[in-house]
Amino acid sequence: MTVALIGFAILLVLIIVVRVPIAFAMGLVGFFGFAALQGLGFDNIMDFRWTGALSMASNRVIDTVQEYGLSVIPLFILMGNLVTKSGLSQELYQASNAFLGHRKGGLAMATVVACGGFSAICGSSLATSATMAKVAMPPMRKFGYSDSLATASIAAGGTLGILIPPSVILVIYGLLTESSIRELFAAGFIPGLLGIFMYLAAVRYAVWRNPEAGPPGEKFTWAERIEALKGVWAVLVLFTIVMGGIYLGIFTPTEAAGIGAGGAFVIALARRSLSLGSLFHALTDTGRTSAMLFTVLIGALIFSDFINRAGLPDALLELVTSFDISPMGVILLILAIYIVLGMVFESLSMMLLTVPIFYPLVQSLGFDLVWFGIVVVVVTEISLITPPVGMNVFVLSAVLRDVKPGTIFKGVTPFWCADIVRLALITFIAPIALFLPELLYR
């Protein structure tokens, strides 16, 4: 227990103070912490007993690289990159704007819906925010929207990318906890839709408080609305095939990812939006992002082996039992820790640091790990738009250089309040997340 706590403290120092990349920080602490548990130190570095720590680390690297299930990550990333190259973001926004833009705050609502649709294919919150900023900000400024509401709708809508399947974050959580990825995808669907509706309610609240912040836009005829939908039908069909195939058990997640990447390639070719240069860029970006995620995952798994060997999860369970806290009280305490950490760490780092510690405790208390995964992702979404380290906010500020982060943080307040309500609903009403997995697979 003492060694584990010292290791965790060193890890935080390496990440926050020394600024070591999280993948290498977790790998180093995990390796040397594992060695320390065997009574090894730098004074006996040639001791043959170091082979235990070396064997653990090398096996994690080899097993992760050879893990067939991990091929789902680069394939889904490639699908998102190819769909992005096909110009889907503009057409999604036009389609949602055709139906919602004429209402008060309608352009912000259209932005939220378009972000939800784009994130369902892209799977990245930061990419969704950066892409939709270029698409949605000009029309909102044209109709006189306040910068705070306009940017907040983009920043909040972008957070949906890590929950609405296919989500790379859910894949990583499934690998860390050995949970079913298809059950996680099914569990994320209803909470993702709930997030869209609650963000729409947040826009309505913001406009109710300040009607001048979101004036109505242009009203479209039904013929124009149907015409706008024609631009997104191919991608909607692709999403339906990929996710429908997973939900119905026709494809495994890996097979579905392959079909999705192939379908996205065909769509991009059919739209004549894919040049040799853009294809090369999509492939290199996929390789770079996948390598980064694999490296971080390997580091997290080595760190997980260390804290499990040190007995930290068992010690936490004994500590919780000694305080006589109810199981739901433990969950609320964990969520409070996540909210605090979300003010310091970005989403992936926070999840990789905490899930290996918390999930054995949660499982031993009798909670469903699929449900806990959705709870973790929703509370992680909140960290993307809360100060001082709201990654989506800073991405938007970098794309829109004339908008200060403080303006965006002011505008997102109703949205993260809506997220808190959604988090409470999912926490206390587990069937919101578990209804589809139980209906389809259990």
N, C-alpha and C positions, 0 to 999 in steps of 0.2 A: 504494500500500500504506500509506504513512504517513498520507495523508489519510483513508483508510478506517478505520484504527485510531484516529485522533483523533476521527473522527465517531462511532465506536462508544463511545469513552470519554465523549464529550459526551452521547450518548444515555443511558448508564447514570447519569450525574450528573443529567440532567433527570428520569429516572424515579425514582431512589432518593432523591436529595437534595432536588430542587426539587419533586418529587411531581407533575410534569406527567403528565396521562393518556397512556398508552402510544401511543394512536393519533396524537395531536398531536405527541408527542415524535418518533416515527419519521418522520412526515410532514415536520416542520421540519428534522430532521437530514438526511433524504434530499434535500429540496429545496435547502437551502443547501450541502450537501456536493456535490451535482451541479453547482451553480453554481461552487463552489470549484475543481472539476476543470477548469473552463473559464477559470480565471484571474480570476474575478470576486470582488469583495468589497463591503463596505458603502461603500467610498469611491467606487465607480463604479456605484452602484445604478441609475442611469439609462441605463447602457450597453445598447445594443440586444441584446447577446449574452445578456442575461438571458432573452430569449425562448426560448432552448433549455430552460432549467430550467422556465420557466412552461409551455411546451408539453408537457414530459414529465409534469409534475404534473397539468395539466388533462386530458391524454389518459388518464392512469390513472383519474381520477375518472369521466370520461365512459364509458370502456370498461368499468369495473367496474359502474357503474350499469346499463349497457345489456347486460351479459352475461346471456344467457338462462339459462345453467347455474346462476347464482346464485339463481334463483327457488326452487331446491330448499331453501334455508335457511329463509326465512319459512314455507314450506309444511310442512316437517317440524316447525318450532317450533310452528306452529298445531296440527298433529296432536297433539303432546305436550300442549299446553295444554288442548285439548278433551277428550282422554282423561283428563287429571287431573281436570277438572271432572266427569267422569262417575263418579268415585268408585272408579276401578280399584285404587288403592293398597290400600285396605282389603280388597277381595275377593281380590287377589293374595296378600296376607299370610295371609288365612284359608285359601286353597287350599293354599299351601305348608305352613302350620302343621298342616293336617289330616293331611298325609303324614309330616311330620318332627318335629312338636312333642313327641311322646312319648319321644323319645330324649334322652340326656344332651346338653345343649347344643342340643337340637332347635329351640327357639324362635330362637336365634341363627342356626342353619342356615336356618330358614324365612325369617328376615329377609334373609339373603344371597340366597336364591333369589328372593324377592319383589323385592328391589332390582334383581337382574339382569333380571327380567321387566319391571319398571316402566321401567328405564333403556332397555330396547330400544324402548320407545315414546316416552319423554320425551326422551332424548338429552342430558340435562344432569345432571352429577354433583351439583352443588350443589342443584338442585331435587329430585333423588331423595333425597338425604340429609335435606333439610328436611322433605319430605313423609313419608318412612318413619319419621322420628323420632316424629312424632305418632301413627303407627299402631302401631309395634312396641314402643316403650318401655313403655307401660302394661301389656301382658300379661307382658313379661319381668320387670318389677318385681313384678307380682302373684305370680309363681312364685319370686321370690327371687334373680333373676340379679344378679350383681355389675354395678355401673354401668360398670366398665371393659370387660367383655366385651360387654355389651349395646350400649353406644355404639360400640365398635370395630367390631362387626358391621355397624352402620348406616353408619359412616363409610367402611369398606372396601367394602361392597357398593355404596355410591353411586358409587365411582370407575368402576364398570363402565359408567356412562352415556356415557363419552367413547369407548368402544371398540366395544361391541356395536352393530351397525348398526340403524337409521339414526343415524349419529353426525355431529353438526355439525362437530366437530373434524376428522374424516376428510374432510369436504367442503372445509373450509378448507385442509387440507394438500394435497388434490388440486388446488385452484385455484392454490396457491402453486407447486407443482412441475409443474403440467400433467399430472398422473397421472389415470388412469381412476378415476372415483368408484365405478363399479359393481365394479371389481376391488378397490378398497380396502374396500368393504362386504363383498365375499366373503372377503377376506383377514382381516377382523376377526372373523368369526363363530367359527372354531375357537379362536383365542386368548381370545375372550370367554368361551366355555364352559369353557375350561381355567382361566380366572380364577375362575369360580364354584366348580369342583371343588376348586381349591387353597385357596380361602377356607373351604370346608367342612372341609378337612383342618386348616386353622389353628384353626377352632373346636374340632375334636376334640382337637387338641394342647392348647389352653388348658384344656379341661375335664379332660383327662388329668392335667395338672399341678395343677389345683385343682378337684376334682369339685364343690365347693360353689358354684363360680362359675356353673354352668349346670345346675341340677337338671332332671329330665324334667318335661314338662308333661302336659296331658290327652291321653289316647289316644282317637282317633276310630274309629268303625266304618267299614266300607267304604261303607255307604250314606251316611254323613255326608260321607265324602271325595268321593264322586261328586256329592253335592249341592253341595259347596263349589266343585267345578270348573265348575258351571253358571254361576257368576257371572263367569267369565273367558273363556268360549268365544268370545264375539263379538269381543273384542279379539285373541284368539289367531288367529281367522280373518282379521281385518284385517291383523295382522302377517304371516301366511303369504301373503296375497295380495300385499301390498306388496313384501316381500322376495323371495318366490318369483317375482314378476313381473320384478324386477330381475335376479335370478340366472339366470333362464331366458331373458332377453333379450326378454320380452314387452313390458315397459315400459322407457323410459329412466328414470334416477333422478328427473328432474323430473316426468315423467308419474306415476310411482309416488307421489311426494310429494303431487301433486294428488289422486290417488285416496285416499291415506291421510288427508289432511285432510278430504275429503268423507265418507269412511267414518266417521271419528271424530265428525264433526258428526251423522251419522245415528244413531250409537250413543248419543251424548249425548242426542239428542232422544228416542230410543226408551226410554231409562232415565228420562226426565223429570227429568233432573238439570241441565238447561240453561235458566236464566232469561234474560231480556233483559239484566239486569245482569251476570250471569256471562259471557254471550257478549261483551258490550262489554269486560269486563275481559280476557277471553282474547285478543280482537283487539288491544286497546291494548298488552297485554304482548308480544304477538307483534311488533307494530310497533316497540316500544321496543327489544326485544332484537335484532331484525333490524337496526335502524338502528345500534345499538352495534357489532354484528359487522361490518357493511359499512364503518363508519368505521375500525375497527381494521384491516380488510383493506386498505383503500385506503392507509392510512399504511404498512402493512407492504410493500405493492407499491412505493410511492415509495422507501422505504428500500432495498428489494431492487434497484431500478434504480441507485441510487447505488453500492452496494457492488459490483455487477456491473461498472459503468462504471469503478470504481476498480481493478478487477482483483483483489479480495480472494480470490475462490474459486481463481483461477489461482495466486495467490501461495501460498495454503495448499497446493495440490497440489505446487508446487515445493518448499516447505518439507518436506512429508511425504516426497517423493522423496529429498531430500538426506539425511534421517535414516535412510533405508533401513528404514522401518517396514513391516511386512506390512500388507496391506489390512485384515485382521481386527484387527490391532493398532490401526489408525486408528479403526475402529468402537468398540473398547473405550475408547479415549481420548475419543471423542465422548460415549459413555455416561457416563463418569466426569464429564465437564463438565456433562452434563444433571443428574446426581444432585446435584452441588454447587449448580448454579443453582436446582434445585428447592427448596433450603432458603431461598431468597431471593425467587424470583418465583412468582407463581401460574401455573397450567398454560398458559392461552392466551397470556399475555405471553411465557412462556419459549419456546413453540413459534414464535411469530411473530418473535421476536428471532433465533432460531438457524437455523431451517429455510432461509431464503434464503442463509445463509452456508455451511451444511453440505451441502445437497443436491447442488450442482454437484460438490463434491469426492467425495461418495459415488458419484454417477453416473459420474464419470471413473475411479473405481477398479473399476468393473464390477459394482457391486451393483444389485439390483433396487430401484427407488424405491418400489414398492408394499410390499415387505418392510420397507424402511427406515421407511416411514410407520407401520407397525404397531409397530415397535420404538420409534419416537419416542413414540407414544401410550402404550405400556405404561410406558415410563420416566417419562412425564408423569403417569400414574396414581399412581406412587409418590410424586411430589411433593405430591399432594393429601392425603396422610396422614402425611407426615414433618415433624418440627419443623425450624425454628421457624415456617414459613409453610405449614401444612397447611390449605388452605382448607376442606375438608370438616370438619375438626376444629373450626374456629372457627365454621362455620355451625351445627354441632350444639350447640356451647357457647352460641350465641346463642339457639337454640330451647329447649334444656334448661338454663335458667339456674342450676339447682342442681348441675350437673356441671361441674367445672373442666376446662380444656383439658388439664392435666397428667394427669388421670385417663384421658382418652380417648387421649392419646399413649402412655400406659403400656399400654393395652389393645390398641393397633393393632400393637404390635411383631411378633407372629406373622404378621400379615397382610402387612406390607410385606416381611418375610422371605420369605413365600410369593411375593410379587411379584418379588423378586430372582431366585428360582428360575425363575419363569415367564419372566422377561426373558432369563435365560441360555439356557433351552431354545429360545426363539424366535430368539435371536441365533445360536446355533450349529447349530440344526436348522431351516433356512429353510423346508422343506416344511410345517411346522406352519402358517405363515401363507400360503404360496403354493399349497398343495394345491388349494383350491377355485378360485382364479383360473385356475390352469393347467388344471384339469379342465373349467371352464365356458367359458373365453374364449380360451385360447391353443392 
